[in-house]
Amino acid sequence: MGTFKIEGGHQLKGEITPQGAKNEALQILCAVLLTDQKVTIHNIPNIIDVNKLIDLLENLGVKIQKIGSSSYTFKADDVHLEYLQSEEFKKDGRGLRGSIMLVGPLLARFGKGYIPKPGGDKIGRRRLDTHFEGFIKLGAKFRYNREEYFYGVEAKSLKGADMLLDEASVTGTANILMAAVLAKGTTTIYNAACEPYLQQLCKMLNRMGAKISGVGSNLLTIEGVEELGGTEHTMLPDMIEIGSWIGLAAMTKSEITIKNVSWENLGQIPMVFEKLGIKIERRGDDIFVPEHKKGYEIQNYIDGSVLTISDAPWPGFTPDLLSIVLTVATQARGSVLIHQKMFESRLFFVDKLIDMGAKIILCDPHRATVIGHDFESQLKATTMTSPDIRAGVSLLIAALSAQGTSTIHNIEQIDRGYQDIDSRLRAIGARIVRVD
């Protein structure tokens, strides 16, 4: 188990470039199974979760070639379907939440898709019903081995269908979409997720020969085609990492420029941080966060009531940044209610912040009230363990702003979502050391 030692209380300065988007990568990489032609993908983040998925694809027989620091080619012209029934696959698939998105492409092209109950962050229950209900509506037969927690869907052919998703699941929409592009007839998906990463998947599939309309809306129409061809695709920068660096700059009173952020795909992220009183400047396609010498003040609602920041499906605020926002609020001027609607365990990391001196009231598993210190009382260093990717980075940001030297264990959780985070932070002045 790896550990970070962080000497906090130092200002940072410089430029940082966000990695490719983790949540986009997990969808895009699975889509290479939809064709036997070569697919070239750029800006792939070098992180544990993505590398695990690349290994899974290679074990499936996909020919993979690294052609640059973050660019790969994939060719799925000799897929080993027997691997799906192996004990090795049952073990490998469990360690990665994104492995569920292998099922749609495999079902569409080969008539069968299997997956063990996937792992990932322990942030609460994340059910798979939306995925499999969509496959069933397309004509697949579903089976589940309760003893081995092993899911399967099979179909001789898929037929287009009209469906209303019970939730606007990003991975569910992506999975059903990838199955539907090779189904016979027309499929409509209402209450579809419309995140930028899902839009990226649609645009890539259309370049491969799919016929998807309604991209960017919550109603997708897919006319099935016989086959798809190869393409070239570049991933967006990771919006969660961008939000993390905004929060880091504010908490450490640092002057940081975040490069090439793809402003048009950030949605409400800049506005939410501005509601916390954080100044953000747009400079071309970069974000400049100036030094907040006098701190930052949370805006109340226009009637004077306490601000609530909550998550919602796109274009609402992403749940992946609520942990960051909560941490940043601990040093703000004023109070805010954080409402995490989607996952019932995501706020349980706040006890670590309370140990560091933060004033937080955990109202219930979904809501926490933060009373900011206004930097009058600095957080104190402590020893902690990273419970998941986003909470881990939130604790890292807290440690970088705290007085003294903090220790964070289980940093593999952070490495699952953030590429070379320690060396990139050292480049802008952070005092962080990785201890294996």
C-alpha positions in Angstrom: 0.0 0.0 0.0 1.5 3.3 -1.1 1.6 6.5 1.0 2.0 10.2 0.4 3.9 12.5 2.8 2.7 16.1 2.4 4.2 19.2 3.9 1.4 21.7 3.8 1.1 25.4 4.2 3.0 26.4 1.1 1.8 28.4 -1.8 2.1 26.9 -5.3 2.6 28.7 -8.6 2.7 27.7 -12.3 0.9 25.9 -15.0 -0.8 22.5 -14.9 -2.3 20.6 -17.9 -5.3 18.3 -17.2 -5.0 14.7 -18.3 -7.5 13.0 -20.7 -10.9 12.4 -19.2 -11.1 9.1 -17.2 -14.9 8.8 -17.5 -14.7 9.3 -21.3 -11.8 6.8 -21.6 -13.8 3.9 -20.0 -16.5 4.3 -22.7 -14.3 5.0 -25.7 -12.0 2.1 -25.1 -14.9 -0.4 -24.9 -16.2 0.9 -28.2 -13.2 -0.4 -30.1 -14.8 -3.8 -29.8 -17.6 -2.7 -32.2 -15.4 -3.0 -35.3 -12.6 -5.2 -36.7 -10.9 -2.1 -38.1 -8.2 -0.1 -36.5 -9.2 2.6 -34.1 -6.7 5.3 -33.0 -7.3 7.1 -29.7 -5.3 10.1 -28.4 -5.0 11.8 -24.9 -5.6 8.5 -23.0 -4.8 9.1 -19.3 -2.1 6.9 -17.8 -4.1 5.9 -14.7 -4.8 2.5 -13.0 -8.5 2.2 -14.0 -7.8 2.9 -17.7 -4.7 0.6 -17.7 -6.7 -2.2 -16.2 -9.3 -1.8 -19.0 -6.5 -1.8 -21.7 -5.2 -5.0 -20.1 -8.7 -6.6 -20.2 -9.0 -5.7 -23.9 -5.6 -7.2 -24.6 -6.6 -10.4 -22.8 -9.7 -10.5 -25.1 -7.4 -10.6 -28.1 -7.5 -6.9 -29.1 -4.3 -5.9 -30.8 -3.0 -2.9 -29.0 0.0 -0.7 -30.0 1.3 2.4 -28.1 2.2 5.0 -30.7 2.8 8.0 -28.3 2.9 9.0 -24.7 -0.9 9.0 -24.6 -1.9 7.6 -28.0 -2.8 4.0 -28.9 -4.2 2.0 -31.8 -6.7 -0.8 -31.2 -7.7 -3.6 -33.6 -10.4 -6.1 -32.5 -10.2 -8.4 -35.5 -9.5 -11.6 -33.5 -11.5 -11.5 -30.2 -11.1 -14.4 -27.9 -14.6 -14.9 -26.6 -13.6 -17.9 -24.5 -11.7 -15.5 -22.2 -15.1 -14.2 -21.0 -15.9 -17.6 -19.3 -12.4 -17.9 -17.7 -11.6 -17.5 -14.0 -9.0 -15.0 -15.0 -11.7 -12.7 -16.5 -13.9 -13.1 -13.5 -11.1 -11.9 -11.3 -9.9 -9.1 -13.6 -13.4 -7.7 -14.3 -14.2 -7.4 -10.6 -11.5 -4.9 -10.0 -12.9 -2.3 -12.4 -16.2 -0.5 -12.4 -15.9 0.4 -16.1 -15.7 -3.2 -17.1 -19.5 -3.2 -17.3 -19.3 -1.2 -20.5 -17.7 -4.2 -22.3 -21.1 -5.9 -22.3 -22.9 -3.7 -24.8 -20.3 -3.9 -27.6 -19.7 -7.6 -27.1 -23.5 -8.3 -27.2 -23.9 -6.1 -30.4 -21.1 -7.7 -32.4 -20.8 -11.2 -31.0 -24.3 -11.9 -29.6 -23.0 -12.5 -26.0 -21.6 -10.4 -23.2 -20.6 -11.5 -19.7 -19.3 -9.6 -16.7 -18.6 -10.3 -13.0 -20.1 -7.9 -10.6 -17.7 -4.9 -11.1 -15.8 -3.2 -8.4 -14.7 0.5 -8.1 -15.2 3.1 -5.4 -17.0 2.2 -2.1 -19.2 5.2 -2.3 -22.6 3.5 -2.1 -24.8 1.2 -4.1 -24.6 1.6 -7.9 -27.0 -0.7 -9.5 -26.8 -2.2 -13.0 -30.5 -2.6 -13.7 -30.6 0.2 -16.3 -28.0 -1.5 -18.4 -29.6 -4.9 -18.4 -33.2 -3.7 -18.8 -32.0 -1.8 -21.9 -30.4 -5.0 -23.3 -33.5 -7.0 -22.7 -35.6 -4.4 -24.5 -33.3 -4.9 -27.5 -34.0 -8.6 -27.4 -31.3 -10.1 -25.3 -31.9 -12.9 -22.7 -30.5 -12.1 -19.3 -29.0 -14.6 -16.7 -27.3 -14.1 -13.4 -25.3 -16.6 -11.4 -25.8 -15.5 -7.8 -23.1 -17.8 -6.4 -20.4 -16.2 -8.6 -22.0 -12.8 -9.0 -21.7 -13.3 -12.7 -24.0 -11.5 -15.2 -24.7 -12.5 -18.8 -26.7 -11.4 -21.8 -27.1 -13.3 -25.1 -29.0 -12.7 -28.3 -29.0 -14.2 -31.9 -29.8 -10.7 -33.1 -30.8 -7.4 -31.5 -33.8 -5.4 -32.6 -34.4 -1.7 -32.2 -36.8 -0.6 -29.5 -38.2 2.5 -27.8 -37.1 2.8 -24.2 -37.4 5.3 -21.3 -34.5 4.9 -18.9 -35.4 4.7 -15.2 -32.4 7.0 -14.5 -30.2 9.1 -16.7 -27.2 6.8 -16.1 -24.1 7.8 -18.0 -22.7 4.3 -18.2 -26.1 2.8 -18.8 -26.8 5.1 -21.7 -23.3 4.4 -23.2 -23.8 0.6 -22.8 -27.2 0.5 -24.4 -26.1 3.0 -27.1 -23.2 0.8 -28.1 -25.5 -2.3 -28.3 -28.1 -0.4 -30.3 -25.8 0.9 -33.1 -25.6 -2.6 -34.6 -29.2 -3.6 -33.9 -31.8 -4.0 -36.7 -34.2 -1.1 -36.9 -34.4 2.1 -34.9 -33.9 2.5 -31.2 -34.9 5.6 -29.2 -33.5 6.2 -25.7 -35.4 8.8 -23.7 -34.0 10.2 -20.4 -30.6 9.5 -21.9 -27.5 11.0 -20.2 -26.1 13.9 -22.2 -22.7 14.5 -20.5 -19.9 15.8 -22.8 -18.2 12.4 -22.5 -21.4 10.7 -23.8 -21.5 13.2 -26.6 -17.9 12.3 -27.4 -18.9 8.6 -27.7 -21.8 9.5 -30.0 -19.6 11.6 -32.3 -16.9 8.8 -32.4 -19.5 6.2 -33.3 -21.0 8.4 -36.0 -17.5 8.7 -37.5 -17.3 4.9 -37.5 -20.5 4.7 -39.5 -23.3 4.7 -36.9 -26.4 6.8 -37.3 -27.1 8.6 -34.0 -29.1 11.8 -33.8 -30.1 13.9 -30.8 -26.5 14.1 -29.6 -26.4 16.4 -26.5 -30.1 16.0 -25.7 -31.8 13.5 -23.5 -33.5 11.8 -26.5 -31.2 9.7 -28.7 -32.3 8.1 -31.9 -30.2 5.3 -33.3 -30.7 3.7 -36.7 -29.0 0.4 -36.7 -26.3 -0.3 -39.2 -24.7 -3.6 -40.5 -21.1 -2.8 -39.4 -18.8 0.0 -38.2 -15.4 1.0 -39.4 -12.2 2.5 -37.9 -11.7 6.0 -36.8 -9.4 8.4 -34.9 -10.5 10.1 -31.7 -9.1 12.6 -29.2 -10.4 12.6 -25.6 -11.5 15.7 -23.8 -9.5 17.0 -20.8 -10.8 15.7 -17.5 -13.3 18.1 -16.1 -13.0 16.6 -12.6 -9.3 17.2 -12.6 -9.9 20.7 -13.7 -12.2 21.3 -10.8 -9.7 19.7 -8.5 -7.0 22.2 -9.5 -9.4 25.2 -9.1 -10.0 24.0 -5.6 -6.4 23.4 -4.9 -5.4 26.9 -6.0 -8.1 28.5 -3.7 -7.2 26.4 -0.7 -3.5 27.1 -0.9 -3.9 30.8 -1.9 -1.9 30.0 -5.1 -1.7 31.5 -8.5 -2.3 28.6 -11.0 -3.0 28.5 -14.7 -4.9 25.4 -15.9 -4.1 24.8 -19.6 -6.4 23.7 -22.4 -9.6 23.1 -20.4 -12.2 22.9 -23.2 -14.3 25.7 -21.7 -17.4 24.8 -23.7 -17.5 21.4 -22.0 -17.2 22.5 -18.4 -20.9 23.2 -17.8 -21.6 24.6 -14.4 -18.2 23.9 -12.9 -16.8 27.5 -13.1 -20.1 29.0 -11.8 -20.2 26.7 -8.8 -16.7 27.7 -7.7 -17.5 31.3 -8.3 -20.5 30.9 -5.9 -17.9 29.9 -3.3 -16.2 33.3 -4.0 -13.3 31.9 -6.0 -12.2 34.2 -8.8 -11.7 32.5 -12.1 -10.4 34.2 -15.3 -10.9 32.8 -18.8 -7.7 33.3 -20.9 -8.3 31.7 -24.3 -9.0 28.1 -23.5 -7.1 28.3 -20.2 -8.3 29.0 -16.6 -6.3 31.4 -14.5 -6.9 31.3 -10.8 -5.3 34.3 -9.1 -3.9 34.3 -5.6 -6.7 34.7 -3.1 -4.8 36.9 -0.6 -8.0 37.8 1.3 -9.7 34.5 1.0 -13.0 33.9 -0.6 -16.6 34.4 0.5 -19.6 32.1 -0.2 -22.5 33.8 -1.8 -25.9 33.4 -0.2 -29.1 33.1 -2.2 -30.7 36.5 -3.1 -33.1 36.2 -0.1 -30.1 35.8 2.2 -30.6 32.1 2.9 -27.7 29.7 3.0 -26.4 28.4 -0.3 -26.9 24.7 -1.2 -24.7 23.0 -3.7 -26.0 19.7 -4.9 -25.3 17.2 -7.7 -27.6 16.4 -10.6 -27.4 14.8 -14.1 -25.8 16.9 -16.8 -26.1 19.8 -17.2 -26.3 19.9 -13.5 -23.3 19.9 -11.3 -21.2 16.6 -11.4 -21.3 14.5 -8.2 -17.6 13.8 -8.6 -16.7 17.3 -7.6 -18.8 17.6 -4.5 -16.0 16.2 -2.3 -13.7 18.9 -3.6 -16.2 21.7 -3.1 -16.9 20.6 0.4 -13.2 20.7 1.2 -12.7 24.1 -0.3 -15.6 25.4 1.7 -13.9 24.6 5.0 -11.7 27.7 4.5 -14.3 30.0 3.0 -16.0 32.9 4.6 -19.6 31.8 5.3 -21.5 28.6 5.3 -22.8 26.1 2.7 -25.0 23.0 2.6 -23.5 20.2 0.5 -26.2 17.8 -0.8 -24.9 14.6 -2.3 -28.0 13.0 -3.8 -26.6 10.1 -5.8 -24.4 8.1 -3.4 -25.0 7.5 0.3 -21.4 6.9 1.3 -19.6 9.6 -0.5 -19.6 12.1 2.4 -18.2 9.8 5.1 -14.7 11.1 4.5 -15.6 14.3 6.3 -14.6 12.8 9.7 -11.0 13.1 8.4 -11.5 16.9 7.7 -13.1 17.3 11.2 -10.0 15.7 12.7 -8.0 18.4 10.8 -10.1 21.1 12.5 -12.8 21.7 9.9 -16.2 22.8 11.1 -18.6 20.3 9.4 -21.9 19.0 10.5 -22.8 15.7 8.8 -26.6 15.9 8.8 -27.2 12.5 7.3 -25.5 10.2 4.7 -26.4 12.7 1.9 -26.0 16.2 3.5 -23.3 18.1 5.3 -23.2 21.7 6.5 -19.8 23.4 6.2 -19.0 26.5 8.3 -15.9 28.1 6.8 -12.8 29.2 8.8 -12.0 32.1 6.5 -8.4 31.0 7.0 -8.4 32.4 10.6 -7.7 28.8 11.8 -5.5 26.7 9.5 -6.3 23.0 9.1 -3.9 20.8 11.1 -1.9 17.9 9.6 -2.9 14.4 10.4 -2.7 10.8 9.2 -5.5 9.4 7.0 -6.5 6.8 4.5 -7.9 7.5 1.1 -11.4 5.8 0.8 -12.0 6.5 -2.9 -10.6 8.5 -5.8 -12.4 11.9 -5.2 -12.3 11.8 -1.4 -8.6 10.9 -1.7 -7.8 14.0 -3.8 -9.9 16.2 -1.5 -7.9 15.0 1.5 -4.7 15.7 -0.5 -5.8 19.2 -1.2 -6.7 19.7 2.5 -3.2 18.3 3.4 -1.5 20.8 1.0 -3.2 23.7 2.8 -2.7 22.4 6.3 -0.1 23.3 8.9 2.5 20.5 9.3 3.2 17.2 7.6 0.3 14.9 6.7 0.3 11.2 5.8 -2.2 9.7 3.3 -2.3 5.9 3.0 -4.0 3.8 0.3 -3.0 6.3 -2.4 -3.7 3.6 -5.0 -7.2 4.9 -4.9 -5.9 8.4 -6.0 -3.8 6.8 -8.7 -6.9 5.1 -10.1 -8.0 8.5 -11.4 -5.1 11.0 -11.4 -2.0 10.6 -13.5 1.4 11.1 -11.9 -0.3 13.5 -9.4 2.7 13.8 -7.1 5.2 14.7 -9.8 2.8 17.2 -11.5 2.1 18.9 -8.1 5.9 19.1 -7.3 6.3 20.9 -10.6 4.3 23.8 -9.3 5.9 23.8 -5.9 4.0 21.2 -3.8 6.1 19.4 -1.1 4.8 15.9 -1.6 6.7 12.6 -1.5 5.5 9.1 -2.5 6.6 6.3 -0.1 6.1 2.7 -1.2 
